Amino acid sequence: MIFGRAREAQPQPIVTPAPLGVPNGMRIAGSWAWRVVAIAAATAIVLWLVVVFRIVVIPLVIAALLTTALMPIVDRLHRARWPRGLAVAVTIVALLVAVTGLGWLAVSQIRGEYPELQEKAVDFWADTQDWLLSLPFGITQQDLAEFGTNILGTLREDLSSILSQAVSVGSTVGQVLAGAILTIFALIFTLKDGRPIWRWIIGVLPRAARPATDGAGHAGWVTLGNFVRVQVLVAFIDAIGIGLGAWILGLFFGGMPLVLPIAILVFLGSFIPIIGAVVTGAIAVLVVLISFGIWPAVIMLGIVLLVQQIEGNVLQPIVMGTAVKVHPLAVVLAVAAGSTIAGIAGAFFAVPVVAFLNVFIATIASGSWRTNPRPSVEDVVDERR
């Protein structure tokens, strides 16, 4: 060019030629493959560490869940001019008294009514045998004896599997006791110094990652707290509904055994979504079947199904909304994976962990942590609608 400024040369994109004989589709697939393998390997290492250090991880998770439920009580007492240490101590002592009292009531009722229930179970099996022998199918006493032996063997194996999974939390009484002490110890400090502990964790991260992690962590914590409080409420309603139904059946048929233990079992089982409700409901129906017969058991089954339908289709959508909504398939897979990794404890903790990670990742991906780093439950609900 003779006149004017010469136009600046534009940088040309650098094109890396594909290796000879390797199509672009294969290169892209390979790029994705090693990334997926790296993520899977990192996940496997994390899960392996969780299993190896479960004696520490499980008490910390329990303490975190309890903290989300008890922190509002401690904060309310602290705002009422209670010293924070005293508020924490009173809250934890009240929790321990409630749990101990509930366990003592359940055990005392089981010890008092077990002999009668055992006699009814023997009579029920004898009546069932007589009925089966009267059918025109050629069933003999030897067939029933072999069937009973097979059933008992299966139950024994299943109980051994369940107990081994339960013992996986701690293989000795000492480990269980150590886990309980660690849970209480961690709960005391998370209730008293939870916010400074979180600020210290954020401070360890690279400076550029701190704002996003802080905002997403607050969103996940709010969601987790809402989940735990609502789950306690729903479990309490399930226990009251099924326990009240069993008690009413007892009024009509001459006394229902183990009403309180059934209600407590339903309460605990409600924390394991889908699977817990099925198992505890089946136990309630089985007790009624042994005690009163087939038609009262059918009525009890109807009560269990009615309570579970009200809980699943009315209570949870109303009180929980969409803040911690996880697809049922994800719930089932999470419970299955959690039980495989950590037994009964893993089944308990799977859904809260998935709910927290769901909101944590969604908050970072949406970028809402930039405009609202301290979201409330309503903010999280509005964000996810």
N, C-alpha and C positions, 0 to 999 in steps of 0.2 A: 504494500500500500504506500502511495507516494505522499498523499496529504492526510492530516489527522493522526490521532494516536492509533498505534497498531493494537488490534484487538488482542486481549490477553488470551493465551492458549488455555483452553478448558482441559482439566484433567480427565484422562480417559480411564474408564473402569478397567480394573485388572481382571482378566478372565483366566481362571486356572483350568487348563485343559484336563479333561477326564483321563484317567489312566486308560491305556490302550486295552480295548476289549471289554471294559466295564461300563455298562450303560448307566445313565443318570439315575434311573429308578433304583438300581442296585446300590448306587452310592448314597442316595437319600435313605434307603432302608437300612444300610449299614450305619449311617450316622445316628438314626433313631435307635438302632439295636444296642449300640454300646452305651447310649445314655440310659435306656431302659434297664440294661444289665447293671449299670452303676447304681441307679436308684434302688433296684431290687436288692443288690448287695448291701447297700447302706441300711435299708429297712430290715434285712435279715440280721445284720449286726446289732441294730437297736433292739430288736425283739429278743435276740440271744442274750444281750446284756440285761434286759428286763427279767428274763427267766432266771439267769444266774444270780442276780441281785434282788430277787423277788421278796426276800425277807426285809429289804429296805424299801423297795419300790411300792409294794402293796400298802404298808402303813402310811407312806407319804401320800398315796392316792386317796386312801380313806380319810386322812387328815384334811386334804384339800377339799373333798366333797363335804365333809362335816363343816369345814370353815365357811363354805358358801352358804350353808343353811343357818349357821349360828352367828355369822358376822353381823347381820342386821340386829339381832338381839343384843349383842355386845355394844354395838354403836348406839343403840337406843338407851341402854343403861349408862353409857359414857356421857351422852348428851344430857342425861338427868343428873349429872354431877357425881356419878360414881367414879372412883378411881378405875382406870382401865384394867389394872391387874385384878382388882376385886370383881369387876364385871366378868372377866374371863373365868375366874375361879368359880363364881356362882353358876355361870352357864354350864361349865363342864361338869360340876358336881350334880346339877339338876339332870343333865343328860345321863350320867352314870346311874343315878338313883332310878330314873325311869326305865332304863334298859334292864338293870338288875331286878327291879320289881316285876317287870313283865316276864322275864325269864323264870323267876321264882314261881309266879302264878302258873305259868304253863307247865313247868316240871312237876309241881305239886298236884295239879289236876291229872296229868298223865299217870303219875304214880298211884293216885287214888282210883282211877277208873280203868286202868289197863287190865286188871284181872277180869272184870266183868266183860270188857270188850273181847278179851281172849276167849272166854266161854262162849260168847255169842258167835265168834268166828268159827269155833269148832262145831257148834250147832248148825250154823249156816252151811258149812261144808258137808256135814252129814245129810242135811235136807237136800242139798244140791245133788249129792251122790244118789240118794233115793229117787229123785226126779229123773236123773239121767238114766238110771237103770230101768225105769218104767217106760222109757221111750222105745218104740218099735224099731230100733236100729241095731240091735244085737250087741250093745255095749256091755262088757263084763266088768266085774270088780277088778280084775287084773289090769284091764285097759285104764280104768280110773286111777289105779295105784301108779302105773307107769306115767300117766299124764301128770299126776300130782308130783311125782319125783322130778319129772322134767321141769315143771313150773318152779319148784323149789330150787332146783339147780340154776335155772336162769335168773331167778331173783337173787340168789346168793352171789352169782357172778356180777350182776348189775350193781348190787349193793357194794361189793368189793371194789368195783370200778369207781363208783361214786365216792366211796370213802378214800380211795387212793388219790382221787382228784382233790378231795377236800384236804387231805393230808399234805398235798403238794404245796399248800400255803406254808406249812411248817411241819417237818417230819417228826418233830418231837414236841412234847408239852413245853419244854423250855423255849423252843423257837416261837411257839404260839404266844407264850407269855412275853417274850422279848418283843415280838411284833406289837402286842397290845400296849406295852409300855412305850415303845417308840411312837405309836400312833398318838397316845395321849401327850407325850412330850412334844411331838411336832404340832399337834393341835393347839397346845398352849402358846407356842411361839408364832404360829400363823395367825391366830386370833389377836395376839398382842402386838406383833411387829410385822404383820403381813405386808403392809405397804412399803416399809423400808427394805424388806427382803426383795420385793419385786423391783424396786429402784436399783438395788445392787445387781440383780440379774441383768437388767437392761444395761447397766453401766459396763458390764463385761463385754457386750456385743460391740462390733464396729460402729463408729459414730453414725455412718450413713444408714445403718439398719435399725437404729434405736427408735425413731419416731414411728415407723410402720409397725415394728414389733410391739411397741408400747400400746398403740391404738388398737391393734388386732387382739392383743392380750386382754385389754379391758373389755372389748366386745365379747370375746370368748368367755371371760370370767362372769360377766353379767348374764350371758346366756346360760352358763353352767349353773349359776346360782338359781336362776328362774327354773331351770329344769329340775334341780334337786328339790326345791320347795314344792313345786307342783307335783312331782313324783311322790313325795311324802304324802301330800294331800290325797292324791288319787289312790295310793296304796291304802291309806286309812279308810277311805270310802269303800274300797273293795272289801277290806276286812270287816267293816261294819255291816255291809250288805249281805255278804255270804254268811258271816257269823250270826246275824239276826235271822236270816232264812233258816239256818240249821236249828237255832233255838226255837223258832216257831214250829218247825216240824217236830221237835221234841215235845212241845206242849200237846200236840195232837196224838202222838204215838207213844207217849210214856217216858219222856226224858231222853235228850240227845247227849251222848257222851262226847267229851273232848271238844266242846264248843269253843272254849277259849284257845286251846292249842291250834285248832283249825283256823281261827281268826288271825292268830299271830303268824301262822305259816303262810296264809294268804297275803298278809301284810309284807312279809319278807319276800315272798315269791313275786310280788308285783314289781319289784325292782329289776327282775329279769324279764324284759318284754317278751311277749308271745309265749315263750317256753315256760316261764314261771307260772303264768296264769293257767296254762293247760295242766301242768303237773299238780299244782295245789288244788285246782278244781276237781281233778280226778281223785285226789285223796279224800276230799270232802264227800264226793259221791260214793266212794268205796266204803267209808265209815257208815254212811246212812244205809247202804245196801246190806252190810253185815248186821247192822243193828235192827233195821225195820223191814227189809225186804225190797222187792223189785220196784213196786209202784212209788213208795216214798223216795227211792233212789232216783226214779225218773223225775219226780217233782224237784228234788235237789239239783239234778242236772239242769232243769229249766231255770231254777234260781241262779245257778252259776252262770249260765249263758246270758240271762237277762242282765245281771250285774256287769258282766264283761262287755256286753254290747253298749250299755249306758255309759260305761267308763270310756270305751274306745271311740264311740261315735258322738257323744254329747259332752262329757266332762273335759276330756283332753283337748278337743278343738276349741272349747270355750275358754278354759282357764290358761291353756298353754299357747294358743294361737299358732303363729308360724315362726316364733323365735327359735325354736329348737326342732323344727319339723325335719325329720329324716325319713327317707323313703322306707317302706316296710321291708323291701328286699335288702337294703343296706342294714337295717336292724337285725334281720335274721343272719346275714353273713357276719355282721360284727359280733353277735352273740356266739355264733359257731366258732369263729376265729378266736375270740376271747377265751372260750371254754377249752379250746385246744391248747392255747398257749399257757394259761394259768388256771385251768380247772374252774371251779365254781366262782372263785374270785374274779377270774377273767370275764365270766359271763355277767357278773354284777357290774363291772366297770366298763364293759365294752361300749355301751350306748352313750354314757356321759363323755367318754373320751372322743368318740366319733362326733358327737354334737359340738364339743369344743373345737375340734380340728376343722369341722365344717364351717363354722362361723369365723374362725381365725383365718383360714385360707381365703374365704369369700371376702372378708374385710380388706385384706391386703390386695386381692385381685381387683376389687372395685375402686380402691383408692379413697374410700370414705374416711380413713384414718387421718387424711389431710385436713378435712373440714370439721370433723367431729371426733377428736381423740379420746373423749370421755363419754361414750354413748350410754344411754339408759336402755331399759328393756324395750320401751316404746320405740326408741330410735332403731334398735336392731330389728324389731318387727316391721317397721315402716321400710327399712332398707331392703328387706328380703321379700316384700310383697311385689 
